[in-house]
Structures are given as C-alpha cells and as structure tokens.
Amino acid sequence: MSNYIEGFEVYLRDVRKLSNNTIESYLRDLRHFDNYISEQQIKSLVDVSSIDALTYTIFMKKQGKANSSISRSIASMRTFYGYLQQNGYMNTNPTLELESPKTERKMPSVLTLEEIEKLIAEPDVRTTIGKRDKAMIELLYATGIRVSELVSLNLSDINSSMGYVRCKSAGKSRVIPMGSMATQAIDVYLKASRAKLVKSDEEALFVNYYGKRISRQGFWKLIKRYTKALDINKDITPHTLRHSFALHLVQNGADLKAVQEMLGHSDVSTTQIYREMSNAKMKEVYTKTHPRA
C-alpha cells in the first residue's frame, strides 16, 4: 500500500477519529484507484492530474459500477487529495472539478411491528443462548444503535434501574433510553445466562459460547439464522432493526431532532429519510383507502 495512503489512514483514525468501517471504506476506494494508476503507468498518487482523475471515473462507468459506488469513490479521492494538499504533498487537488453522478436515493428496508415481534419471539428463551439472543435483539430495536455499538457495550454501559444505555462510537458518547421490554430481557439474560457463559473477568455485556465478547459477525450470523425461519420476504440484517426503530418513532410522532440524537447522526439531513419514508407510507395508505383517491 502507498505510503501516502498509510499516512492518510493515520490522519483519518487519529485526527478525524472516524470509525473503523468508514476508514476501511476510504482505503478500499483508494487501493482501487492506486491499482488503476499503476496500470496506467502513472508514477505515484501525487503525480495524478485532473485529467487522470476524470479518466478514472469514466473507467469505473465502463466497468458497470453503480452511480452510488462512483460517487463514494470520488468523495474518498477528494478527501484524500485534500489531505495531501493540506500537508504540502501537492499544490492542487486534482479531484475538485469531478462531478458525482446523480444517484437515486433508495429507501432502507424496514420491518413492520408484527415482523419485529416475530423476530424477537424466535430465540428459544428456555436456553442460555436464547436468553442472550433475545436480549440483544430487543436492545437493538429498542435503541436503534449500530451493531458495532451493540457488541462494544460493557456491563457498566447499562443502567437497568434508570432504563438507559450509554453508547460510545468514534470517540463520542450518547445516552439512549431502552424501554421496559429491553430492560426486562437484559435483566433475565444477566441473572440467568451471562454468569453461565463467563468464566473469567470479562467486561463485555454480550458474550459468546466461550465467555468472550461476541463479534459483529457472530451477531450477524444469529440474525440470519433466526430470520431464515421466519416467513418474511425481506433481506433482514442487523441494520434493518436500526432503520425500523427510527421509522417507527417518526411514524408515531417523534421529533426528528430527538431521533437524530438517538441514532448518533451528525447531520439531521441524514435522519430526514425516515420522515420521507413515513410520508410515502401515508400516501400509499391514502391512495389505497380513500374513495376519491
């Protein structure tokens, strides 16, 4: 990997304090671009011109890349070259004139309340692992936290008596109410299951069969296992529960700013999509049910 990319990674991690997933997305885009310029016999990333950058976007289009992927790559390149210019490696940013292709904003997949209840009821709570799984699913839907935040929780982040969870991500912390159902499921897990799984001094709230912190991949697999047994014709991922949490709040009259804070969005415009989804659903209901629609 280029030394410039390695330095950029340090900048993203230590100065921008971005999440690991976001950093990896930047680096993946830049590795692809680095490979491209090598094939074009361009000496290094600092020798790239605005024409080279434009040619790369045309190359991605010819490869059949989606507009969203091209837009993300352009954003990664623009940030990278901004970093190089800021640190004196280049005099100009060759990506400033690039225009991102227009992308159609896709509405995220969500579950209905009935589907949520089916999913929550799927774990066998007669078992140790079933109690843990139910608690994790309940908490994810009750708070809308990211799966990376869920598996990073420690025992000290949960306050059952007050009914809230403290969540930390990308150097920031926020407190989210978790509701009575999630609180009850967590209390059952802590009293009846966790002690059987943990055989050492482990601070993680949710642990695997070996008593160690459960991974993102581990939780993703259990969600897939449970949803496979359900008669729901949707691609359900852990993030589907986050989207469902937000949409259900907005549909029931929650203030968009409050939802933004609970989700941990830095900009309310990111949260705005849930209002758009709610309005679209309202129009669909009106069209189907009003006699003069």
Number of C-alpha atoms within 10 A of each C-alpha: 10 12 9 16 18 11 13 21 19 13 16 19 16 10 10 13 15 17 14 12 10 12 19 13 13 21 21 14 18 21 13 11 19 18 12 15 18 12 9 10 9 15 10 12 19 17 11 17 15 15 12 17 21 16 12 18 21 12 13 16 15 9 9 9 13 13 16 15 16 22 19 16 24 24 18 20 23 19 18 23 24 18 19 21 16 13 10 9 13 17 12 16 21 22 23 16 12 17 12 16 15 10 12 8 8 7 11 13 14 23 20 11 12 8 15 17 12 16 20 17 15 17 21 14 17 8 12 17 20 17 22 26 25 23 25 23 23 25 22 23 22 22 24 25 25 19 20 18 16 23 20 20 19 17 13 11 16 19 14 17 7 11 15 19 23 16 22 18 16 12 9 9 10 13 16 18 17 22 16 13 13 24 24 15 20 26 15 17 24 18 10 15 19 22 13 13 17 19 11 10 8 14 15 18 23 28 21 16 13 11 18 18 20 18 17 16 12 13 22 15 14 15 19 14 13 17 20 13 10 13 9 13 8 12 11 18 17 22 19 18 26 21 22 22 24 25 24 17 17 22 15 9 9 13 10 18 15 13 21 18 16 18 20 22 13 10 11 15 12 10 22 15 18 24 17 14 17 17 14 12 13 12 13 11 11 13 12 10 10 8 7 7 8
